[in-house]
Amino acid sequence: MDAKRSWSRRRLLASAAALPILAATAVALGRSISGELPWSPFAGDPPTPVNPMGWYFFNADEAAMVEAMVDRLIPADDLTPGGKDCGCAVFIDRQLAGSFGKGDRSYWAGPFLPGLPTQGYQGKLAPAARYRLALGALNRHVNETRKTDFVKLAADDQTAVLKGLEDGSIALALAPGFGGRDFFSLLLQNTMEGFFADPLYGGNRDMASWKMLGFPGARYDYRDHIDKYNQPYPLGPVSIYTMES
């Protein structure tokens, strides 16, 4: 009984001590939500559009090569510009220069063991290092087999090289667990991301892919049109950094 009585007394004292803290918190919360609404979009963490000029990661030769590649993966047609003019290479460059390129969210301490195909890349090279390695190796392969640089090939020949990477007929031995086919998959994934991402990140210039799809983008509310299947959104898309507060 004495132990129970002592425990109850401690709980009572702890509850009493917490009351001033709770009261102060309630006053603070009351001040924060009273009066004029203080919230506005991105007030606490505003997005920073990328600078579309220059290259942050690629050197001039690499940039020209990636621009040619994304133009083969997304060729211009009557619906959208090509991958280069849509900014896909700029998107990839900025991603590789940032946390994605460094692999900040990945584990790099090892040991590095072969993984299942569903597990993706399991090696020790971050995306930026994989791009640099693959671009150099691929251009050397093209020089050896076609006696010129990749960017100087005709468009159809560039497409043939990319298909060779995709189907494995161009077998670049780049690093353990990372070959030509793996680089093609990475390049294709990043090109699609750049084509469909918000223009804030450097790709999807002029919201070309969103306009093609009839996607509303970062508009606050378009519930009236959610169930209107196969009908483009009539008001056009809005980017994150052009949306109204």
Residue, then its C-alpha position, 0 to 999 in steps of 0.5 A: m500500500d505504501a508503494k502504491r500511495s508513493w507512486s500516486r503521489r509522484r504522479l500527482l506532483a508530475s501532473a501539477a508541474a506540467l500545468p504551467i507548461l501546458a498553459a504557456t503552450a496554450v497561450a503561445l498557440g493562441r497567439s500564433i493563430s489569432g488575427e490575420l492568417p500568417w500562412s502563405p505558400f512556401a513562406g517557411d521553405p521557399p523553392t529556389p528555381v535552378n539557374p538554367m545557364g551553364w553547367y554545374f556538373f558536366n564538362a562541355d564535352e559531357a554536356a553535349m553528349v548528354e544533350a544528344m542522348v536525351d534528344r534521342l530518347i525524347p525526339a522532337d515531334d508535333l507534340t513537344p520539343g525534344g529532350k534537349d530543348c525541354g531541359c532534360a540535360v539541365f535537369i540531370d546536371r543539376q541533380l548530379a551536382g546536388s544530393f542525388g549525385k552524391g547519393d546522400r540518401s544511400y548507404w555507402a559504408g559497405p560491404f558491397l555484395p551482388g544484389l537481386p535485379t529488383q534491388g537496383y545498384q548495389g555498388k560503391l559509386a554514387p550517381a555522379a561517379r557512375y555518369r562520369l565513368a559511363l560517359g567517358a567509357l561510351n565515348r571511347h567505345v564510339n571512337e574505337t568502333r566508329k572513329t568519331d565522337f558520339v555527338k558527331l554521329a548522325a541521329d540514327d547512329q546515336t540511336a543505334v548506340l543507345k539501343g546497343l546499351e539497352d539490349g546489352s550488345i554494347a557491353l561496357a565493363l564499367a564497375p562491379g555491378f554497373g555496366g552499359r545496360d545499367f547506365f542506359s537504365l539510369l539515363l532513361q530514368n533521369t531523362m523521364e524525370g526531367f521531362f515530367a518534373d516541375p520546371l523548378y528543377g530545370g527540366n520540362r521547360d515551358m511545362a511542355s510535357w504537362k501541356m501535352l498531357g493536359f496535366p494541371g501541375a501545381r494548381y491548388d484545386y482541380r477537383d471538378h475535373i478529376d473524374k473527367y477522364n481523357q479530357p485535358y485540363p482546360l486552364g493549363p498547368v501551373s509550376i510550383y514557383t509561378m503558382e499564386s500565394 
